[in-house]
């Protein structure tokens, strides 16, 4: 069990901030005539502003995830809560964040945009957490620790006990990005959300739910953290179309589960087939919907694949990922085409 005073971590200007109050904040309910928000009165389906609090959507997600609605913030992709966490808890030019590498690059980019120093520490050769190195790296101005599990681009789950150890010891917020958690067969850390007041879990509709195009990310934490994010977010950050589409897809969990089962099965087949390709040197273990593949001359292989109409991700310039490509698990036909082309190179 870990409990910290969230208010003590919040930037002073954010504490003093009086948030913007929209028309839909001041009136909650239903009416026959709306003349409060300067909207176009003619019905286009989208002439009215969306619910700024996404009440119906949050209730549905909370029921599925077995959390309380007040523990949930919805953002424009996961990128929005990442940015808001930095803006809420890190003083520009003074505070820093700790990011084990390699991992999702947007953590560092968002930190740089906000003028927040990044302290980097390498993962182990097996892409797991080096707890001692992490502890030796943070200082009194380290406010956020970013972890990605399953990790991107390596694909592996981070050791759960190491994560819990860091949650108990780290003096700030631990941001655990679980974008690929559906492909693991594990519950992730939502089940222990109430045990750690400094835990923030990110999940997304972009992967398992097949909704990357609607840009909807989920951020779970204790209500004190969620209230801070709600305080500084744009008033209508989740548009009506996104809320409608998400609610529609949430009515059919079986469809999502079927996609996940198919992708996991294809992941095993793709890995086995990749290991038969002469230029493939290693396929790293994966709990995600992609594989990190070490090949001979990754840059040349990448361009050769592009020439054949197949796009993967060249990760050879990333620490610990030399000569490696990141390959998303596609359909059976797409995966077979990849193998056929690789065998011809």
Secondary structure, DSSP 8 states (H G I E B T S, - for coil): -B---GGGTS-HHHHH------HHHH--S--S---SS----S--SSSS---TT-HHHHHHHHHHHTS-GGGEEEESHHHHHHHHHHHHH--TTT-EEEEEES--THHHHHHHHTT-EEEEEE--TTS---HHHHHHH--TTEEEEEEESS-TTT-----HHHHHHHHHH-SSEEEEE-TTGGGTTS-TTGGGGGGBTTEEEEEESSSTTS-GGG--EEEE--HHHHHHHHHHS-TT-S-HHHHHHHHHHHT-HHHHHHHHHHHHHHHHHHHHHHTTSTTEEEE---SSSEEEEEESSHHHHHHHHHHTT---EE-TTSTT-TTEEEEE---HHHHHHHHHHHHH-
